Amino acid sequence: MIGKIKEILKEFKNKQKYIVKQNDELLWASVFHDSIRGKKSLEELPLNIGRWAGSYALFYVLNRILNDYQPKRILEFGLGESSKFVSTYLDNYLLDSEHLILEQDANWATIFENKFKVSSRTSLKVLPLLKKKYKEFEYNGYENIEHTINSNFDLYIIDGPFGSPNYSRFDIYNLAEKLTNQDDFIIIMDDYHRIGERQTTDELLSMFEAKNIKIYLAVYKGLKSVMIIATEKYKYISSL
């Protein structure tokens, strides 16, 4: 009987936590729609937000970063709804920026491009999924990324490839090794509520500390969590 009561209480607590997250997500949805008001191209852009795609928290933060900081060079891991959002920004509001997307699935890239015309300043490269290792843990990475990306970016949007149980999306760490304390950048780590993404973020923070790169952090929570890492130039990311 006691065991059954404990199970019922556990289930109740889990449902309560989900309800809180759901309410937070609804609030982010309202805040997001307010934030794009007056930008007709964004208001009319059909987006499927949530589930496999980014959450409203992600899209709100992304909108604020694109609007407030106007990054010139944008790198995105994973092709999807946020790619449409960034590409639309380039065509209408960021006329001097460039956007590179890395995608693991050639079939999905073809389907996407048949339905949505990206900006002329958005480039898409398909790099197949490759199993890689860090600290004896296997993670999903992009094949040949080290030879594909040979420069730094102002904004890194990390929402691909498929997540891994440990050190998820760890390719961003390998790219970030090229950064110095003379560089300014923002990293958006989606799915920060998951262990694998947290592990990768922890490794990034340790590396930046070792490189004497002063960074600022913010976590935005809804149904999913988004971690923002930024340098001094973008320190107000915690108050978006």
C-alpha positions in Angstrom: 0.0 0.0 0.0 2.8 2.5 1.0 4.6 1.7 -2.3 1.5 2.4 -4.3 1.0 5.7 -2.5 4.6 6.7 -3.3 4.0 5.9 -6.9 0.9 8.0 -7.0 2.7 10.9 -5.4 5.6 10.6 -7.8 3.2 10.6 -10.8 1.4 13.7 -9.3 4.7 15.6 -8.8 5.7 14.8 -12.4 2.4 16.0 -13.7 2.7 19.2 -11.7 6.2 19.8 -13.1 4.9 19.4 -16.6 2.0 21.8 -16.0 4.5 24.4 -14.8 6.7 23.9 -17.9 3.6 24.1 -20.1 2.5 27.3 -18.5 6.0 28.8 -19.0 5.9 27.8 -22.7 2.5 29.5 -23.1 4.0 32.7 -21.6 7.0 32.5 -24.0 4.6 32.0 -26.9 2.9 35.3 -25.9 6.2 37.1 -25.4 7.5 35.8 -28.8 4.5 37.0 -30.7 4.7 40.4 -29.1 8.4 40.6 -29.9 7.9 40.2 -33.7 5.0 42.6 -33.9 5.5 45.1 -36.7 7.8 42.8 -38.6 5.3 41.7 -41.3 7.6 39.0 -42.9 8.0 37.3 -39.5 4.3 37.7 -38.5 3.3 36.0 -41.8 6.0 33.3 -41.7 4.5 29.8 -41.2 6.4 28.1 -38.4 5.9 24.8 -36.6 7.2 25.7 -33.1 7.7 23.0 -30.5 8.1 19.2 -30.4 11.2 18.4 -32.5 11.6 22.0 -33.5 12.8 24.7 -31.2 10.5 26.0 -28.4 9.0 29.4 -28.0 11.7 30.3 -25.6 14.3 29.5 -28.3 12.5 31.6 -30.9 12.0 34.5 -28.6 15.7 34.6 -27.7 16.8 34.1 -31.3 14.5 37.0 -32.4 16.0 39.3 -29.8 19.6 38.3 -30.7 19.0 38.9 -34.4 17.2 42.1 -33.8 19.3 43.6 -31.0 22.8 42.4 -32.0 22.5 41.9 -35.8 25.2 39.2 -36.1 27.1 39.3 -39.4 28.1 35.6 -39.6 25.7 32.9 -38.4 26.3 29.1 -38.2 23.4 26.8 -37.5 23.6 23.1 -36.6 20.4 21.4 -38.0 18.0 22.4 -40.7 14.5 23.3 -39.6 12.1 26.0 -38.4 14.8 28.2 -37.0 16.5 28.1 -40.4 13.4 29.6 -42.0 13.3 32.2 -39.3 17.0 33.3 -39.7 16.7 33.2 -43.5 13.6 35.4 -43.4 15.5 37.8 -41.2 18.4 38.0 -43.7 16.0 38.8 -46.6 14.2 41.6 -44.7 16.2 42.9 -41.7 19.8 41.7 -41.8 21.0 42.8 -45.2 24.7 42.4 -44.5 24.7 39.0 -42.8 25.5 35.5 -43.9 24.0 32.2 -42.7 25.5 28.7 -43.0 23.4 25.6 -42.1 24.9 22.2 -41.5 22.4 19.3 -42.0 22.9 15.5 -41.6 20.1 14.3 -43.9 20.2 14.9 -47.6 16.6 13.7 -48.1 15.3 16.2 -45.5 17.4 18.9 -47.1 15.7 18.2 -50.5 12.2 18.2 -48.9 12.9 21.4 -47.1 14.3 23.3 -50.1 11.3 22.2 -52.2 8.9 23.8 -49.7 10.9 26.9 -48.6 13.2 29.2 -50.6 16.1 30.3 -48.4 17.8 33.6 -48.6 20.5 34.0 -51.3 22.9 34.6 -48.3 21.9 31.3 -46.6 24.1 28.4 -47.6 23.3 24.7 -46.8 25.9 22.0 -46.5 24.9 18.4 -46.0 27.4 16.5 -43.8 26.4 12.9 -43.0 26.1 11.7 -39.5 29.3 10.2 -38.1 29.8 8.4 -34.7 32.6 10.1 -32.8 34.1 9.7 -29.3 35.0 11.9 -26.4 36.1 10.6 -23.1 35.2 7.1 -24.3 31.6 8.2 -24.9 30.1 8.0 -28.4 28.2 11.0 -29.8 26.6 12.0 -33.1 28.7 14.4 -35.1 29.0 15.8 -38.6 31.4 14.1 -41.0 34.3 16.2 -42.1 33.1 19.3 -40.2 36.7 20.2 -39.3 37.5 20.7 -43.0 34.2 22.4 -43.8 34.3 25.1 -41.2 37.5 27.1 -41.3 36.5 30.4 -39.8 34.7 31.8 -36.7 31.2 33.1 -36.4 29.3 35.7 -34.4 26.3 33.5 -33.7 26.3 29.7 -33.3 22.8 28.0 -33.1 23.3 24.5 -31.9 20.2 22.3 -32.5 21.7 19.4 -34.4 22.6 16.7 -35.2 20.5 14.1 -33.4 21.1 14.3 -29.7 23.4 11.8 -27.8 23.1 10.5 -24.3 26.6 11.9 -23.5 28.4 15.0 -24.8 25.6 15.7 -27.2 26.4 17.9 -30.3 30.0 18.0 -29.2 31.2 19.3 -32.6 30.6 22.8 -31.3 33.4 22.2 -28.7 35.8 21.4 -31.4 34.9 24.5 -33.4 35.1 26.7 -30.2 38.7 25.6 -29.7 39.6 28.1 -32.4 38.1 31.0 -30.5 40.3 33.4 -28.5 39.7 36.1 -26.0 39.8 38.6 -28.9 36.7 37.1 -30.4 33.1 38.1 -29.8 30.4 35.5 -30.1 27.1 34.0 -28.9 26.3 30.3 -28.6 22.7 29.1 -28.4 22.6 25.6 -27.0 19.1 24.2 -27.5 17.8 21.2 -25.4 19.9 22.3 -22.4 17.5 20.3 -20.2 19.1 17.1 -21.4 22.2 15.6 -19.8 24.2 15.3 -23.0 23.8 19.0 -23.9 24.7 20.0 -20.3 27.9 17.9 -20.5 28.9 19.6 -23.7 28.1 23.0 -22.2 30.2 22.3 -19.1 33.2 21.4 -21.3 32.7 24.6 -23.3 32.7 26.7 -20.1 35.8 25.0 -18.7 37.6 25.6 -22.0 36.6 29.3 -22.1 37.9 29.7 -18.5 41.2 28.1 -19.4 41.5 30.4 -22.4 40.7 33.4 -20.2 37.6 34.2 -22.3 35.1 36.0 -20.1 31.6 34.8 -20.7 28.0 35.5 -19.6 25.3 32.9 -19.2 21.5 32.8 -19.3 19.1 29.9 -19.3 15.6 30.3 -20.7 13.1 27.6 -19.7 9.8 26.5 -21.1 8.9 22.9 -22.1 12.6 22.8 -23.1 15.6 24.8 -21.9 17.9 27.0 -23.9 21.4 28.0 -22.7 23.0 31.2 -24.0 26.7 31.7 -23.8 28.1 35.1 -24.8 31.1 37.3 -24.5 31.4 40.8 -23.1 30.0 42.5 -26.2 26.7 40.6 -25.8 26.6 40.5 -21.9 23.0 41.7 -21.8 21.7 38.3 -23.1 20.7 37.5 -19.5 18.1 40.3 -19.6 16.4 39.6 -23.0 
